[in-house]
Amino acid sequence: MPEHKRGRSANTSAAVKYKPKKPSLYKVIMLNDDVTTMDFVVDILVKIFDKPREKAVELMYKVHREGRAVIARYPYDIAATKRRQAVEKARAEGFPFNIDLESE
């Protein structure tokens, strides 16, 4: 029996494919201050942002020289969680360290 006689038209696809939308990314921007130690910043980059030590040192110097640097890009929930963890750790140690989030 021809295809069009079995209840399907020749122009209709058998299955509709669903392509999920990728989540928007947010830039995690570390800000420089005159109090937070370089060692603390490197520690945050390694332990919270999973950067290799060499890359962490490079990013720390970039923040130090330029006043700020994008250190990572994540979906909002992950970026906000990592920001909160880093700022809470800084406050617990008495540092004014801060991080901004910006939509891409």
VMD Tcl script that draws the C-alpha trace (Angstrom):
set ca {
  {0.00 0.00 0.00}
  {1.41 3.45 -0.83}
  {2.68 5.61 2.06}
  {0.05 8.31 1.67}
  {-2.79 5.77 1.94}
  {-1.65 4.46 5.37}
  {-2.64 7.61 7.24}
  {0.56 9.63 6.80}
  {1.09 12.29 4.24}
  {4.30 12.26 2.30}
  {5.27 15.66 3.80}
  {4.99 14.70 7.50}
  {8.08 13.43 9.29}
  {7.78 10.35 11.46}
  {9.32 11.97 14.54}
  {9.81 15.54 15.63}
  {13.33 16.03 16.90}
  {13.75 18.10 20.06}
  {16.96 20.03 20.46}
  {17.36 21.39 24.00}
  {18.55 24.96 24.29}
  {21.99 25.42 25.85}
  {21.87 27.46 29.06}
  {23.16 31.01 28.95}
  {26.67 31.41 30.28}
  {27.80 33.95 32.84}
  {31.27 35.39 33.12}
  {32.79 35.02 36.58}
  {34.88 38.15 37.12}
  {37.36 38.33 39.97}
  {38.04 41.82 41.34}
  {41.28 43.12 42.81}
  {41.55 44.71 46.24}
  {44.45 45.90 48.38}
  {43.90 43.47 51.27}
  {43.27 39.94 49.98}
  {46.53 38.00 49.74}
  {47.80 36.53 46.51}
  {48.04 33.10 48.15}
  {44.37 33.25 49.14}
  {43.33 34.15 45.58}
  {45.37 31.26 44.13}
  {43.83 28.92 46.72}
  {40.29 30.00 45.69}
  {41.10 29.50 42.00}
  {42.48 26.01 42.63}
  {39.97 24.71 45.20}
  {36.70 26.33 44.10}
  {37.24 27.03 40.40}
  {39.29 23.86 39.71}
  {42.16 25.69 38.01}
  {45.58 24.04 37.79}
  {48.03 25.88 40.09}
  {50.00 27.36 37.16}
  {46.84 28.78 35.55}
  {45.63 30.03 38.96}
  {48.86 32.00 39.45}
  {48.57 33.44 35.94}
  {44.96 34.55 36.58}
  {45.85 35.98 40.00}
  {48.55 38.18 38.42}
  {46.13 39.28 35.69}
  {43.62 40.38 38.36}
  {46.43 42.11 40.27}
  {47.71 44.02 37.21}
  {44.40 44.84 35.50}
  {42.09 45.19 38.50}
  {39.76 42.44 37.29}
  {39.73 39.36 35.08}
  {37.27 36.80 33.73}
  {38.28 33.60 35.48}
  {35.54 31.24 34.23}
  {32.23 30.90 32.37}
  {29.37 28.81 33.74}
  {25.59 28.55 33.61}
  {24.11 30.96 36.17}
  {23.42 28.44 38.97}
  {26.98 27.13 38.92}
  {28.51 30.61 38.65}
  {26.41 31.91 41.57}
  {27.24 28.89 43.74}
  {30.98 29.18 43.13}
  {30.84 32.93 43.74}
  {29.00 32.38 47.05}
  {31.51 29.72 48.16}
  {34.48 31.97 47.38}
  {33.04 35.08 49.05}
  {31.98 33.13 52.16}
  {35.48 31.68 52.48}
  {36.98 35.17 52.07}
  {34.70 36.69 54.73}
  {35.52 33.84 57.12}
  {39.20 34.76 56.74}
  {38.60 38.51 56.96}
  {39.20 39.44 53.31}
  {37.08 41.93 51.31}
  {37.57 39.77 48.18}
  {34.71 39.90 45.69}
  {33.50 38.43 42.41}
  {31.01 39.81 39.87}
  {28.84 37.82 37.47}
  {27.97 39.13 34.00}
  {25.71 37.62 31.40}
  {27.41 36.88 28.08}
}
mol new
graphics top color blue
foreach p $ca { graphics top sphere $p radius 0.5 }
foreach p [lrange $ca 0 end-1] q [lrange $ca 1 end] { graphics top cylinder $p $q radius 0.2 }
display resetview
